[in-house]
Each structure stands twice: as C-alpha cells, then as structure tokens.
Amino acid sequence: MSEQETQSRVDGAAPLHDGQTPVVQAPQQADESQPAAPSNAAVHTQTHEALAEPVHVLPASKPDNPAPVQHPVAPPAHNPGMTFKEFSQMAGAMVFVVCFVALGLHAIYYAGY
C-alpha cells in the first residue's frame, strides 16, 4: 500500500455503520485571533526534512578516569533485636486479625449457617 493511499484513507470520512445518518459540517469561519494551521503538505514536507538528516552516533570511548568504587553502607554497630515499637505493632496486628476472625465467626453463628 502506498503512502498516498494511506493518507487518503486517513483524510477521508469514516464509513457509515447501519442506522447512521451522514452529518454535514458547516465550513468554519477563519478567525484572525488564531493562526492558521499548517497544511498537510507543509507538515509532510517538514517531517521529511527532519527525518532526512542522519543521526550521528559517536563511538564508545574509554573514559579518562575510571569511576570511583562505591562502598556499601556499613551495617549498624549493634543489633538490638526487636524494639518495643516493632513488638507493639506486631501485637496490635495480631489482635486485629484475631478480633476480625472472631467477629466473622460470630456473624456466621448469628446468621445460622
């Protein structure tokens, strides 16, 4: 399929489906406050001019100075184990889950299942 055939399909009206009525659009008045849109031919020409310029890829070269080696962050000096805050959060989560299960079982028992 040629480029002209593709362009004519894009510019043309879409085919009508069953039950659709053709809609005729009134020509738009030219407004001086807005600049005129470039024509398809102008855009097409500008696109081909931009794409015609070759892309220059520079060859990879060895750097002058090697990158410095980054050392990992040192681990903490001491491992205190589980803190009170972590323990409280874990206990609270477990209480929440147990209460949620108890509430669900109560609802099932109350509903008679």
FILUM-949776 format. One line per field, with one value per residue (C-alpha): residue number from 1; z, y, x. Coordinates in Angstrom, 2 decimals. Example, Ala and Ser with C-alpha at 12.3 -4.5 7.8 and 13.67 -1.06 7.14 Angstrom:
BEGIN
num: [1,2]
pz: [7.80,7.14]
py: [-4.50,-1.06]
px: [12.30,13.67]
//
This chain:
BEGIN
num: [1,2,3,4,5,6,7,8,9,10,11,12,13,14,15,16,17,18,19,20,21,22,23,24,25,26,27,28,29,30,31,32,33,34,35,36,37,38,39,40,41,42,43,44,45,46,47,48,49,50,51,52,53,54,55,56,57,58,59,60,61,62,63,64,65,66,67,68,69,70,71,72,73,74,75,76,77,78,79,80,81,82,83,84,85,86,87,88,89,90,91,92,93,94,95,96,97,98,99,100,101,102,103,104,105,106,107,108,109,110,111,112,113]
pz: [0.00,-0.97,1.25,-0.82,-0.38,3.36,3.54,1.52,3.92,6.93,5.42,4.12,6.06,8.10,6.63,8.00,10.01,9.84,11.14,10.97,9.05,7.34,9.19,7.10,8.84,8.12,6.91,9.74,9.60,9.62,12.92,12.90,16.58,15.93,13.48,10.56,10.98,8.60,5.71,5.49,2.67,4.77,7.73,5.44,3.92,7.32,8.61,5.66,6.03,9.70,9.11,6.20,8.49,9.52,13.16,14.20,16.84,18.46,19.05,22.61,24.05,27.17,29.96,31.12,34.78,35.98,38.11,41.84,43.57,45.82,49.07,50.60,53.67,56.86,58.89,62.33,65.02,67.22,66.61,69.48,68.27,68.21,69.59,71.73,68.86,66.47,69.11,69.78,66.09,65.63,68.70,67.53,64.10,65.63,67.93,64.93,62.96,65.89,66.55,62.85,62.76,65.97,64.53,61.33,63.24,65.42,62.31,60.79,64.03,64.38,60.76,61.42,58.94]
py: [0.00,3.35,6.39,8.30,5.56,5.54,9.33,9.40,6.90,9.00,12.24,10.71,10.28,7.16,4.63,4.79,1.91,0.61,3.16,6.14,9.26,11.36,14.58,17.60,20.03,23.72,25.31,27.06,30.79,31.92,33.64,36.31,35.72,32.18,31.46,29.23,25.60,24.39,22.31,18.60,19.13,21.57,19.21,16.32,18.32,19.42,15.87,14.50,17.29,16.49,12.74,13.11,14.36,11.46,10.59,10.64,8.06,8.65,5.55,4.45,5.59,4.59,7.17,9.13,8.28,5.17,5.73,5.56,2.34,2.92,1.00,-0.29,1.39,-0.09,-2.16,-0.89,-1.42,-3.47,-5.43,-4.67,-7.25,-6.34,-2.89,-2.15,-0.23,-3.19,-5.58,-3.30,-3.06,-6.83,-7.49,-4.92,-6.54,-9.97,-8.68,-7.04,-10.31,-12.37,-9.88,-9.82,-13.62,-13.66,-11.06,-13.10,-16.32,-14.54,-13.20,-16.68,-18.19,-15.41,-15.86,-19.55,-21.08]
px: [0.00,1.46,1.77,-0.77,-3.37,-2.80,-3.02,-6.25,-7.80,-6.78,-8.09,-11.31,-14.52,-15.09,-17.51,-21.04,-22.46,-26.02,-28.50,-26.14,-27.08,-24.44,-23.63,-22.72,-20.39,-20.64,-17.40,-15.61,-15.06,-11.43,-10.68,-7.97,-7.15,-5.91,-3.09,-3.93,-2.99,-0.27,-1.49,-0.86,1.61,3.64,3.71,4.58,7.48,8.79,8.65,10.61,13.20,13.67,13.90,16.30,19.08,21.29,21.71,25.35,26.25,29.60,31.73,32.20,35.50,37.35,36.91,39.93,39.40,37.62,34.56,35.18,34.15,31.19,31.32,28.09,26.68,28.07,25.62,24.62,27.22,24.90,21.72,19.34,16.80,13.13,12.38,9.33,7.73,8.09,6.76,3.75,2.95,3.14,0.98,-1.59,-1.76,-2.27,-5.03,-6.73,-6.68,-7.97,-10.80,-11.69,-11.93,-13.99,-16.37,-16.73,-17.41,-19.95,-21.72,-21.80,-23.18,-25.77,-26.91,-27.49,-25.06]
//
